[in-house]
C-alpha cells in the first residue's frame, strides 16, 4: 500500500517529515510562550497539516481546470487511495478540536480544507493533480472521525464548547458557499462520473463470471484478475477479467472478457494466441482449419449448438469476413428481426483461420419488442453523427472545422437499425460506425484507417450517443 501510493519518493517524504516536525515543534513552543495550555495539540495540528499538504501536492503538475464528480459514493471505500485519504485526515480533526476546544469552528475547518485543496489542485499550475469529489468525500469523513473522537474525549471531561464561535462559523460557512457558487463553479469544468477506479470483484460477481466462462469454454479456461469497472460518464458497470488455462503450468493469460453487471446480459470474450499448438482460441470438436466462409460458418454453428443452442431459433444468421481478406477469420452472427429492426438478442462467434473460436459476444435481450416506426433514414442518421462530431470538435476548441471538413476527415456509415433500451423504453436506433479516413503515409504500401467507433442515432427524435455516452448537438 505504501509503495503504491508514494512510488518510492522517499527523499521527498523525508523532507516532508522533517518540515512537519520543525513546524510542529515551533507551534508548540510559540503556544507555550503565549501561555496556551494546549500547545502540544497545536503542535500536533501544525505537524499533521504540514504532512497532509505535502503529501497532497506531491508530484503536482499543470492545472487542468476540471473536476470529476463521482456519483459512486461507495467506491473510495474499496480503493487504496480512498482509504489513505480517509486515514490521513483523522489526525487533523482530532488535533484541531483538541487545540481549539470549540466544536463549530473545528467542524468548518474540517469541511473547508478538503474543498480548498481540490480547488487548488484544479487551478494552480505546479500543484495540479486530479480534482475528484471522492477525495473530498474521504478527506471530510476522515476529519469527522477525528473530530468525533476528540468530541467524546472532551465531552466526557466537560471541556468541549459546543456553541462557542457559532456566529463566526456561520459567517465563514456562508462565505465559502458564496465563493463556491460565484467564483469556483464558473472557473471549473465538472465531469460527471459513476465510478473511476477498478475494484476487485466480490464473490457474487466472480461466481457469475465463472459460470459465463464455463458455459462458453467448458473446463479449458478459467477467469483470473476479476475486477469491477465503472462506465465513467453513465451509471453502468462491467466485470472485466483475464482468461487463463486451468493447467497450473500455464499461468499466462490467453484472453480477456467483460460481463455487464448486475444484469449479466452482455458478455464479450476474446482469446489471444498462446504461442503454442492447441492454445490458440477454443477448439471445436471435429473441426479443422477454416479457409472459406462456409467452413467458418459450419464451425461456428457447431460451437453455437453445443454452447448456446437458443441461437438456433434465430430468424437470420450472417457470416462476414474480419479483415479485408479474412486474415482474422470470419464472424457469424445470429439475430432476430421484427419489422426490419434487429432485436436485442444476438450471438456473434468469430472463427479464425485455424478453425478455433477466437471471440464470443452474447447479448441476452428479448427476441421481440415493439418500437415506434423509424422517421430517420440511414443518410439522415449519418448527417446527425457528422453534426455530433462537429459539436465535439467545437467544444474542444477547434473553431476552424466545419461540416465539409468533417466529411473529409471522417468516414461515417449507418449499417443497422436496432432496438435499444433507453430509460426503460425500447426505441429503434441506427448503429453508425465512424472512422477517420486513411491517410497516405510514406513507407506504407496502403493507407491504414483508424479503429472505428460506434455511434447510435435515435430513428425517431435523432438523439445521439457515442458508445453509451450522450452527445448534445442542438
Helices and strands as residue ranges (DSSP letters): H 2-6, H 10-33, H 39-56, E 66-70, G 75-78, H 80-100, H 103-123, E 131-132, H 133-156, H 166-179, I 180-184, H 185-187, E 189-193, E 199-200, H 203-217, E 221-230, E 237-245, E 253-261, E 266-271, H 293-307, G 309-313, E 316-321, E 330-338, E 341-351, E 357-364, H 378-395, H 403-409, E 410-422, E 425-436, E 453-458, E 464-466, E 469-471
